[in-house]
């Protein structure tokens, strides 16, 4: 099967996203913007390189990192993924702005106490687009194994982080944003990749034409745990 490569058009300053298109009838209703199929193979290469490093074959693991699509993943996140929902979809749909929330905003913004349970419940897969995601702790371990000169999991700015860390890092997303009365609890948090998390940003899913991911049950596979078993 021929895997489609991601487009590299610059969309941040454009009136529409070349990956998304202008016709809402063509948009995915599960996520702000589906990731290209080839990204799955990049993740497979990373898993293989990570396992080599864990087994002590760090030099071979570093060599295999060259096949993980660093630049392509990074470019797609910056130009498409993080802009797709709140910037492009909301503008094209041009729905009436939701009423301002006047109730009490949840003072608890810390997702860290819930992350492990959210990721396990969701099988370490994004509840929006469905791609596999990696435990943040595993990404930090990869950084230590490979060295920051080869793999950066945490850093200031998108240009510093490796494309794998930008695309596949797991995060817990508030389906209903805090600013609209959402709560930081298991009922309102779902596992999200960074593309969907930043693409959604701080708008309502209704504003983007995206269905509530909680209405679809998590898809659990026994062979994927976000590399958490390596910690």
C-alpha positions as a Markdown table, in Angstrom:
| # | Residue | x | y | z |
|---|---|---|---|---|
| 1 | Unk | 0.0 | 0.0 | 0.0 |
| 2 | Unk | 1.3 | 3.4 | -0.9 |
| 3 | Unk | 1.4 | 5.7 | 2.1 |
| 4 | Unk | 0.5 | 9.4 | 1.4 |
| 5 | Unk | 3.2 | 11.8 | 2.4 |
| 6 | Unk | 2.2 | 14.9 | 4.3 |
| 7 | Unk | 1.9 | 18.2 | 2.4 |
| 8 | Unk | 4.3 | 21.0 | 3.3 |
| 9 | Unk | 2.3 | 24.1 | 2.3 |
| 10 | Unk | 2.5 | 27.0 | 4.7 |
| 11 | Unk | -1.0 | 27.4 | 6.2 |
| 12 | Unk | -0.5 | 29.7 | 9.2 |
| 13 | Unk | -0.9 | 32.9 | 7.2 |
| 14 | Unk | -3.3 | 31.5 | 4.6 |
| 15 | Unk | -7.1 | 31.8 | 4.4 |
| 16 | Unk | -7.5 | 28.0 | 4.4 |
| 17 | Unk | -5.5 | 24.9 | 5.3 |
| 18 | Unk | -4.3 | 23.0 | 2.2 |
| 19 | Unk | -4.7 | 19.7 | 4.2 |
| 20 | Unk | -8.2 | 20.6 | 5.4 |
| 21 | Unk | -9.8 | 22.3 | 2.4 |
| 22 | Unk | -12.6 | 24.8 | 2.4 |
| 23 | Unk | -15.7 | 22.5 | 2.1 |
| 24 | Unk | -16.9 | 21.4 | 5.5 |
| 25 | Unk | -18.6 | 18.4 | 3.9 |
| 26 | Unk | -15.2 | 16.9 | 3.3 |
| 27 | Unk | -13.9 | 17.4 | 6.8 |
| 28 | Unk | -13.4 | 14.6 | 9.3 |
| 29 | Unk | -16.0 | 14.8 | 12.1 |
| 30 | Unk | -13.9 | 13.0 | 14.7 |
| 31 | Unk | -10.9 | 15.3 | 14.9 |
| 32 | Unk | -9.6 | 18.7 | 13.8 |
| 33 | Unk | -7.4 | 17.2 | 11.1 |
| 34 | Unk | -6.5 | 13.5 | 10.6 |
| 35 | Unk | -2.8 | 12.7 | 10.5 |
| 36 | Unk | -1.3 | 11.3 | 7.3 |
| 37 | Unk | -1.1 | 7.5 | 7.2 |
| 38 | Unk | 2.7 | 7.5 | 6.8 |
| 39 | Unk | 3.0 | 8.8 | 10.3 |
| 40 | Unk | 2.2 | 5.4 | 11.6 |
| 41 | Unk | 5.4 | 4.0 | 10.0 |
| 42 | Unk | 7.4 | 6.8 | 11.5 |
| 43 | Unk | 6.2 | 5.8 | 14.9 |
| 44 | Unk | 7.1 | 2.1 | 14.2 |
| 45 | Unk | 10.6 | 3.2 | 13.3 |
| 46 | Unk | 10.9 | 5.2 | 16.5 |
| 47 | Unk | 9.7 | 2.2 | 18.6 |
| 48 | Unk | 12.3 | 0.0 | 17.0 |
| 49 | Unk | 15.0 | 2.6 | 17.5 |
| 50 | Unk | 14.0 | 3.1 | 21.1 |
| 51 | Unk | 14.0 | -0.7 | 21.8 |
| 52 | Unk | 17.5 | -0.9 | 20.3 |
| 53 | Unk | 18.7 | 1.8 | 22.7 |
| 54 | Unk | 17.1 | 0.1 | 25.7 |
| 55 | Unk | 18.8 | -3.2 | 24.7 |
| 56 | Unk | 22.2 | -1.3 | 24.6 |
| 57 | Unk | 22.5 | -0.8 | 20.9 |
| 58 | Unk | 22.3 | 3.0 | 21.2 |
| 59 | Unk | 24.4 | 3.7 | 18.0 |
| 60 | Unk | 22.1 | 1.5 | 15.9 |
| 61 | Unk | 19.1 | 3.1 | 17.5 |
| 62 | Unk | 20.4 | 6.6 | 16.7 |
| 63 | Unk | 20.9 | 5.5 | 13.1 |
| 64 | Unk | 17.3 | 4.3 | 12.8 |
| 65 | Unk | 16.1 | 7.6 | 14.1 |
| 66 | Unk | 16.9 | 9.0 | 10.7 |
| 67 | Unk | 13.8 | 7.1 | 9.4 |
| 68 | Unk | 11.4 | 8.7 | 11.8 |
| 69 | Unk | 10.5 | 11.7 | 9.7 |
| 70 | Unk | 11.6 | 14.3 | 12.1 |
| 71 | Unk | 11.4 | 17.3 | 9.7 |
| 72 | Unk | 8.1 | 16.1 | 8.1 |
| 73 | Unk | 6.4 | 15.5 | 11.4 |
| 74 | Unk | 7.6 | 18.8 | 12.7 |
| 75 | Unk | 6.5 | 20.8 | 9.7 |
| 76 | Unk | 3.1 | 19.1 | 9.6 |
| 77 | Unk | 2.5 | 19.9 | 13.3 |
| 78 | Unk | 3.6 | 23.6 | 12.9 |
| 79 | Unk | 1.8 | 24.4 | 9.6 |
| 80 | Unk | -1.3 | 22.2 | 9.8 |
| 81 | Unk | -2.0 | 20.2 | 13.0 |
| 82 | Unk | -1.8 | 23.0 | 15.5 |
| 83 | Unk | -3.7 | 25.5 | 13.3 |
| 84 | Unk | -6.5 | 23.2 | 11.9 |
| 85 | Unk | -9.4 | 23.6 | 14.4 |
| 86 | Unk | -9.4 | 26.8 | 16.3 |
| 87 | Unk | -7.9 | 28.8 | 13.4 |
| 88 | Unk | -9.2 | 27.3 | 10.1 |
| 89 | Unk | -12.3 | 25.2 | 10.9 |
| 90 | Unk | -13.8 | 27.8 | 13.2 |
| 91 | Unk | -13.3 | 30.6 | 10.7 |
| 92 | Unk | -14.8 | 28.7 | 7.8 |
| 93 | Unk | -17.9 | 27.6 | 9.7 |
| 94 | Unk | -18.3 | 31.0 | 11.2 |
| 95 | Unk | -20.9 | 29.8 | 13.7 |
| 96 | Unk | -22.3 | 32.3 | 16.3 |
| 97 | Unk | -19.9 | 32.8 | 19.1 |
| 98 | Unk | -20.9 | 30.8 | 22.2 |
| 99 | Unk | -22.2 | 32.7 | 25.2 |
| 100 | Unk | -19.5 | 33.7 | 27.7 |
| 101 | Unk | -19.4 | 31.3 | 30.7 |
| 102 | Unk | -20.4 | 33.2 | 33.8 |
| 103 | Unk | -20.2 | 30.4 | 36.3 |
| 104 | Unk | -17.3 | 29.4 | 38.6 |
| 105 | Unk | -14.3 | 28.2 | 36.7 |
| 106 | Unk | -12.8 | 25.0 | 38.1 |
| 107 | Unk | -9.8 | 26.1 | 40.2 |
| 108 | Unk | -8.1 | 22.7 | 39.6 |
| 109 | Unk | -6.2 | 22.9 | 36.4 |
| 110 | Unk | -3.6 | 20.2 | 37.1 |
| 111 | Unk | -4.1 | 17.2 | 34.8 |
| 112 | Unk | -1.1 | 15.3 | 36.1 |
| 113 | Unk | -3.0 | 13.4 | 38.9 |
| 114 | Unk | -5.3 | 12.0 | 36.2 |
| 115 | Unk | -2.9 | 11.4 | 33.3 |
| 116 | Unk | -1.9 | 7.8 | 34.0 |
| 117 | Unk | -5.5 | 6.7 | 34.5 |
| 118 | Unk | -6.7 | 8.6 | 31.4 |
| 119 | Unk | -4.1 | 7.1 | 29.1 |
| 120 | Unk | -4.6 | 3.6 | 30.4 |
| 121 | Unk | -8.4 | 3.9 | 30.0 |
| 122 | Unk | -8.0 | 5.1 | 26.4 |
| 123 | Unk | -5.3 | 2.5 | 25.5 |
| 124 | Unk | -2.7 | 5.3 | 24.8 |
| 125 | Unk | -4.6 | 6.3 | 21.6 |
| 126 | Unk | -5.9 | 9.8 | 20.8 |
| 127 | Unk | -9.6 | 9.8 | 21.3 |
| 128 | Unk | -10.0 | 12.3 | 18.5 |
| 129 | Unk | -7.9 | 11.1 | 15.5 |
| 130 | Unk | -7.1 | 7.6 | 16.9 |
| 131 | Unk | -3.3 | 7.6 | 16.4 |
| 132 | Unk | -1.1 | 5.9 | 19.0 |
| 133 | Unk | 0.5 | 8.2 | 21.5 |
| 134 | Unk | 3.6 | 7.8 | 23.7 |
| 135 | Unk | 3.9 | 8.3 | 27.4 |
| 136 | Unk | 5.7 | 11.6 | 28.2 |
| 137 | Unk | 7.9 | 9.7 | 30.6 |
| 138 | Unk | 9.0 | 7.4 | 27.8 |
| 139 | Unk | 9.9 | 10.3 | 25.6 |
| 140 | Unk | 12.1 | 11.8 | 28.3 |
| 141 | Unk | 13.7 | 8.4 | 28.7 |
| 142 | Unk | 14.4 | 8.4 | 24.9 |
| 143 | Unk | 16.0 | 11.8 | 25.3 |
| 144 | Unk | 18.4 | 10.4 | 28.0 |
| 145 | Unk | 19.2 | 7.3 | 25.9 |
| 146 | Unk | 19.8 | 9.0 | 22.6 |
| 147 | Unk | 21.2 | 12.3 | 24.0 |
| 148 | Unk | 19.8 | 15.7 | 23.4 |
| 149 | Unk | 22.0 | 16.1 | 20.3 |
| 150 | Unk | 20.0 | 13.4 | 18.7 |
| 151 | Unk | 16.5 | 13.6 | 20.3 |
| 152 | Unk | 14.9 | 16.4 | 22.2 |
| 153 | Unk | 11.6 | 15.5 | 24.0 |
| 154 | Unk | 11.3 | 18.7 | 26.1 |
| 155 | Unk | 12.4 | 22.1 | 25.0 |
| 156 | Unk | 11.3 | 25.7 | 24.5 |
| 157 | Unk | 9.8 | 26.1 | 21.0 |
| 158 | Unk | 8.7 | 23.7 | 18.3 |
| 159 | Unk | 11.9 | 23.9 | 16.4 |
| 160 | Unk | 13.8 | 22.3 | 19.3 |
| 161 | Unk | 11.7 | 19.3 | 19.9 |
| 162 | Unk | 12.0 | 16.2 | 17.7 |
| 163 | Unk | 9.0 | 15.6 | 15.4 |
| 164 | Unk | 8.1 | 12.4 | 17.2 |
| 165 | Unk | 7.8 | 14.3 | 20.5 |
| 166 | Unk | 5.5 | 16.9 | 18.8 |
| 167 | Unk | 3.3 | 14.5 | 17.0 |
| 168 | Unk | 2.9 | 11.5 | 19.4 |
| 169 | Unk | 3.3 | 12.9 | 22.9 |
| 170 | Unk | 0.3 | 12.0 | 25.0 |
| 171 | Unk | -1.7 | 14.6 | 26.8 |
| 172 | Unk | -5.0 | 14.8 | 28.7 |
| 173 | Unk | -7.4 | 17.1 | 26.9 |
| 174 | Unk | -10.4 | 18.9 | 28.5 |
| 175 | Unk | -13.2 | 18.1 | 26.1 |
| 176 | Unk | -15.2 | 21.0 | 27.5 |
| 177 | Unk | -12.6 | 23.7 | 28.0 |
| 178 | Unk | -12.1 | 25.1 | 31.5 |
| 179 | Unk | -13.1 | 28.5 | 30.3 |
| 180 | Unk | -16.5 | 27.1 | 29.3 |
| 181 | Unk | -17.1 | 25.4 | 32.7 |
| 182 | Unk | -15.3 | 22.2 | 32.0 |
| 183 | Unk | -13.9 | 20.3 | 34.9 |
| 184 | Unk | -10.6 | 18.5 | 35.5 |
| 185 | Unk | -11.8 | 15.0 | 36.1 |
| 186 | Unk | -12.0 | 11.6 | 34.4 |
| 187 | Unk | -15.4 | 12.4 | 32.8 |
| 188 | Unk | -14.1 | 15.5 | 31.0 |
| 189 | Unk | -10.5 | 14.4 | 30.2 |
| 190 | Unk | -9.6 | 12.3 | 27.1 |
| 191 | Unk | -6.2 | 11.2 | 25.7 |
| 192 | Unk | -5.1 | 13.4 | 22.9 |
| 193 | Unk | -2.1 | 13.7 | 20.6 |
| 194 | Unk | -0.6 | 17.2 | 20.4 |
| 195 | Unk | -1.9 | 17.8 | 16.8 |
| 196 | Unk | -5.5 | 17.4 | 18.1 |
| 197 | Unk | -4.9 | 19.1 | 21.4 |
| 198 | Unk | -3.4 | 22.2 | 19.9 |
| 199 | Unk | -5.6 | 22.1 | 16.9 |
| 200 | Unk | -8.6 | 22.2 | 19.2 |
| 201 | Unk | -7.0 | 24.7 | 21.5 |
| 202 | Unk | -9.6 | 26.5 | 23.7 |
| 203 | Unk | -12.7 | 26.3 | 21.5 |
| 204 | Unk | -15.8 | 24.2 | 21.8 |
| 205 | Unk | -15.9 | 21.0 | 19.6 |
| 206 | Unk | -19.2 | 22.3 | 18.2 |
| 207 | Unk | -17.4 | 25.4 | 16.8 |
| 208 | Unk | -15.2 | 23.1 | 14.8 |
| 209 | Unk | -17.8 | 20.7 | 13.6 |
| 210 | Unk | -16.2 | 17.8 | 15.6 |
| 211 | Unk | -18.2 | 15.2 | 17.5 |
| 212 | Unk | -17.8 | 14.5 | 21.2 |
| 213 | Unk | -15.1 | 11.8 | 21.5 |
| 214 | Unk | -16.6 | 10.5 | 24.7 |
| 215 | Unk | -19.5 | 9.2 | 22.7 |
| 216 | Unk | -17.1 | 6.7 | 21.0 |
| 217 | Unk | -15.6 | 4.0 | 23.2 |
| 218 | Unk | -11.8 | 3.8 | 23.4 |
| 219 | Unk | -10.2 | 1.3 | 21.0 |
| 220 | Unk | -7.9 | -0.9 | 23.1 |
| 221 | Unk | -5.1 | -3.0 | 21.6 |
| 222 | Unk | -3.1 | -5.4 | 23.8 |
| 223 | Unk | 0.2 | -4.6 | 22.0 |
| 224 | Unk | 0.3 | -0.9 | 22.6 |
| 225 | Unk | 0.8 | 0.8 | 26.0 |
| 226 | Unk | 2.5 | 4.0 | 24.9 |
| 227 | Unk | 5.9 | 2.4 | 25.8 |
| 228 | Unk | 4.9 | 2.8 | 29.5 |
| 229 | Unk | 6.0 | -0.8 | 30.1 |
| 230 | Unk | 9.6 | 0.2 | 29.4 |
| 231 | Unk | 9.8 | 2.6 | 32.3 |
